[in-house]
Amino acid sequence: MGVDFDFSMLDAMDVLDLACFIEREAVENYEQLASWAEKNNPRAAEFFQRMARLEGQHDGRIEERRRALFGDQASRYTDSVPWEVEVPDYEKVGPSLTLEQAYSLALGAEKRAEAYFRQAMDFISDPQTVGVLASLADEELEHQRLLKAEMAEHA
């Protein structure tokens, strides 16, 4: 179970900090899926490794944005719990994971991340924080678009 917290208590820096934590967890999850798929489906493993790199790049961009806005100001949160925002549905992972199933898992995770950031916007009144959340949600939507394009290419 992921962390449940009061979005209304977050400011723009908090949102960026939590987004970095969420993206780092996504990297770890995609790397785990890649290692599980490696033996039975190298194409799925390769796909998950690409997704891990994409999430790592997203984390880097968020971190740069945070530094640009807030410098080296210390975070009020620590990355020490399972955030479970952009986690694939592990119940659907089996020993014979297909590439199509891999795409489906990733697409579901990206949709949940987008929904998470959009839901958070309902609780925030600060325009800068809402803007950060909207940007994060749009980036998750772009990940979905990229996934769908890749799915179509391999269909």
Backbone torsions as a table, in degrees:
resi	resn	phi	psi	omega
1	MET	NA	132.7	-179.5
2	GLY	-77.7	176.2	-179.3
3	VAL	-76.2	135.6	176.8
4	ASP	-112.3	121.0	-179.0
5	PHE	-142.2	168.6	-176.3
6	ASP	-87.1	104.4	-179.2
7	PHE	-57.8	-30.1	-176.2
8	SER	-66.3	-14.2	179.8
9	MET	-89.6	-1.1	-175.5
10	LEU	-93.3	144.4	169.5
11	ASP	-110.8	-178.7	-175.2
12	ALA	-59.2	-39.7	179.4
13	MET	-64.8	-43.1	178.3
14	ASP	-58.8	-44.7	-179.1
15	VAL	-59.6	-44.5	179.4
16	LEU	-66.6	-39.8	177.3
17	ASP	-60.9	-48.7	-179.1
18	LEU	-65.1	-36.3	177.6
19	ALA	-62.4	-40.0	176.4
20	CYS	-62.6	-44.0	179.1
21	PHE	-60.1	-43.6	-178.5
22	ILE	-64.0	-43.2	179.8
23	GLU	-66.5	-39.3	178.1
24	ARG	-64.2	-38.6	176.7
25	GLU	-65.5	-37.8	177.8
26	ALA	-61.9	-41.9	176.8
27	VAL	-57.2	-49.3	-179.3
28	GLU	-59.4	-41.8	-178.8
29	ASN	-67.8	-42.3	178.0
30	TYR	-66.4	-36.7	176.2
31	GLU	-64.7	-39.0	177.5
32	GLN	-63.8	-45.7	178.3
33	LEU	-61.3	-39.4	178.3
34	ALA	-61.6	-42.5	-179.3
35	SER	-67.6	-35.4	178.0
36	TRP	-69.2	-37.2	-175.7
37	ALA	-81.7	-18.6	-172.1
38	GLU	-51.9	-45.2	-175.5
39	LYS	-70.9	-44.7	-172.8
40	ASN	-95.9	-23.4	-178.0
41	ASN	-150.0	85.7	-178.9
42	PRO	-57.6	-32.5	178.8
43	ARG	-66.3	-41.5	176.9
44	ALA	-65.4	-40.8	178.9
45	ALA	-61.6	-43.0	178.0
46	GLU	-62.3	-41.9	178.1
47	PHE	-60.2	-46.9	-179.5
48	PHE	-64.6	-34.7	177.0
49	GLN	-65.4	-40.0	176.4
50	ARG	-63.2	-40.8	179.1
51	MET	-64.8	-38.8	177.6
52	ALA	-61.5	-42.3	178.1
53	ARG	-64.8	-42.0	178.8
54	LEU	-60.7	-44.7	179.0
55	GLU	-66.0	-36.4	176.7
56	GLY	-63.5	-39.7	176.7
57	GLN	-65.7	-39.8	178.0
58	HIS	-62.2	-44.4	177.4
59	ASP	-58.0	-43.8	-179.8
60	GLY	-61.6	-41.6	178.7
61	ARG	-65.9	-39.6	178.6
62	ILE	-65.5	-42.5	179.3
63	GLU	-61.9	-41.1	177.0
64	GLU	-62.6	-43.4	178.7
65	ARG	-61.5	-42.0	180.0
66	ARG	-62.0	-46.4	-180.0
67	ARG	-62.9	-39.4	179.9
68	ALA	-63.6	-37.9	-177.7
69	LEU	-84.7	-35.5	-169.8
70	PHE	-128.1	5.7	178.1
71	GLY	60.5	-137.5	-178.2
72	ASP	-98.0	19.4	179.9
73	GLN	-56.2	132.6	-177.0
74	ALA	-67.2	143.2	176.8
75	SER	-70.4	148.8	175.1
76	ARG	-87.1	-6.2	-177.6
77	TYR	-123.0	156.9	173.8
78	THR	-116.0	150.0	-179.6
79	ASP	-90.4	75.2	-174.2
80	SER	-132.2	15.0	-179.5
81	VAL	-134.3	161.9	174.5
82	PRO	-77.7	115.1	-178.6
83	TRP	-77.2	-37.7	174.8
84	GLU	53.3	38.0	176.9
85	VAL	-88.1	-48.4	-174.9
86	GLU	-112.3	43.1	-178.0
87	VAL	-95.9	129.4	175.6
88	PRO	-62.5	158.7	178.7
89	ASP	-77.3	94.0	-174.7
90	TYR	-64.0	-20.9	178.2
91	GLU	-65.6	-19.9	179.9
92	LYS	-90.7	-1.5	-179.1
93	VAL	-88.5	124.0	177.8
94	GLY	-126.5	178.9	-177.3
95	PRO	-68.2	-19.3	-178.3
96	SER	-117.9	52.6	-178.7
97	LEU	-61.4	125.6	177.3
98	THR	-89.5	164.7	177.0
99	LEU	-63.1	-39.3	177.7
100	GLU	-60.9	-41.8	177.3
101	GLN	-65.4	-37.4	178.0
102	ALA	-61.4	-45.4	177.1
103	TYR	-59.9	-44.1	-178.8
104	SER	-61.8	-43.3	178.0
105	LEU	-60.7	-46.3	-178.1
106	ALA	-66.0	-42.1	-179.9
107	LEU	-62.3	-41.9	177.1
108	GLY	-61.1	-41.4	179.6
109	ALA	-65.3	-41.9	179.9
110	GLU	-66.6	-37.5	177.7
111	LYS	-65.6	-41.0	178.7
112	ARG	-64.5	-38.5	179.1
113	ALA	-65.6	-43.7	177.7
114	GLU	-60.3	-46.9	-179.5
115	ALA	-60.8	-38.5	179.7
116	TYR	-59.7	-50.0	-178.4
117	PHE	-67.6	-36.7	178.6
118	ARG	-69.1	-38.9	177.9
119	GLN	-62.7	-40.6	-179.0
120	ALA	-60.7	-32.0	-179.1
121	MET	-61.9	-26.5	-179.7
122	ASP	-67.9	-16.8	-174.5
123	PHE	-108.5	0.6	-173.5
124	ILE	-111.6	135.1	178.0
125	SER	-105.4	-20.8	-179.4
126	ASP	-69.8	119.6	-176.8
127	PRO	-59.2	-36.7	179.6
128	GLN	-64.5	-42.7	-179.7
129	THR	-67.6	-41.1	176.9
130	VAL	-60.8	-40.5	178.1
131	GLY	-62.7	-41.2	177.5
132	VAL	-63.2	-45.9	179.3
133	LEU	-61.8	-42.6	179.5
134	ALA	-62.6	-40.5	178.4
135	SER	-64.0	-42.6	178.5
136	LEU	-64.1	-43.1	178.7
137	ALA	-63.1	-40.6	179.0
138	ASP	-64.1	-37.0	177.9
139	GLU	-66.5	-36.7	176.5
140	GLU	-66.9	-36.3	176.1
141	LEU	-63.7	-39.0	176.5
142	GLU	-64.3	-39.5	175.7
143	HIS	-59.1	-40.8	177.8
144	GLN	-62.1	-42.8	179.3
145	ARG	-61.2	-44.1	178.4
146	LEU	-62.2	-41.6	178.5
147	LEU	-63.2	-44.8	-179.5
148	LYS	-63.5	-38.0	178.1
149	ALA	-64.9	-42.1	178.6
150	GLU	-66.5	-39.3	177.6
151	MET	-60.0	-44.8	-178.9
152	ALA	-64.6	-36.4	-179.9
153	GLU	-65.7	-32.4	-177.5
154	HIS	-100.3	5.8	-178.5
155	ALA	-76.1	NA	NA
